[in-house]
Amino acid sequence: KTVSFSNNTGFAVGMNGTIIKTTDGGDFWVKLTSFTTNTLNGLSFINDSICYIAGNNGKIYKTENAGSDWDSLYNFTNENLNDVFCYENGKCYAVGNNGVIFKSSEDTIWSSQISNTLLPINSIFFLNSDTGYVVGNSGLILRTTDGGTDFVKEIFIDKINVSIFPNPCRGVFYVKILTDIKIESDLLIEIQNLNGQVVLSKRVGCNGDFIMPFNTANYSKGIYIVKLTNSRFVKIEKLLIE
């Protein structure tokens, strides 16, 4: 079902409680004695010794000695748990079917987080203690920037049609956005040369369909990068000024 590493130590887990281990970066694997018949779905290492596993029937298991022994943690749900992510010992997130998200402050204390979805959530990853993402069925992507208190649905870039025209351009080009969803935040438009220097930066309000002209009369001929950014997406296009 999944595999994860901490340096050269790795575990792979799967059906019927299967768990195998490597200590040489994956060249050689050993099957460990199973401690459960539950399907195991997700892994998260703290270091070479401490690892968490998420499994069916709400099971979370933990080792503190690189897999020699595993403890079953407090059973806080009966939902199948599909993944677990831990950023410190005892501080973890677990996700699973029916949109469940749980957060722990220690191994025995887990609280339910609001996901605003009933879709199965399959994976979770945090960039730091505040910012994280979960993904699930039907293209679901949720993001949190407050440590899991609120999860916000991400906008899919294929629902936002961005065009820059004419391209190549002489004098004036236009940025046009067509979308059937509300973008909900300001749009930052930047034009950069190939040295990475920002030659124009403009922040504009954009709540839906949008078109704006840009005068390039004072720019040197050549290739530029047009970058559009808001809180939900980043779009980058090349622009040739003749």
Buried (B, 14 or more C-beta within 10 A) or exposed (E): BBBBBBEEBBBBBBEEBBBBBBBEEEEEBEEBEEBBEBBBBBBBBBEBBBBBBBBBBBBBBBBBEBBEEBEBBEEBBEBBBBBBBBBEBBBBBBBBBEBBBBBBEEBEEBEEBEBEBEBBBBBBEBEEEEEBBBBBEEEBBBBBBEBBEBBBEBBEEEEBEBEBEEBEBEEEBBBEBEBEEEBEEEBBBBBBBEEEEEBBEEEEEBEEEBEBEBEBEEBEEEEBBBBBBBBBBEBEBEBBBE
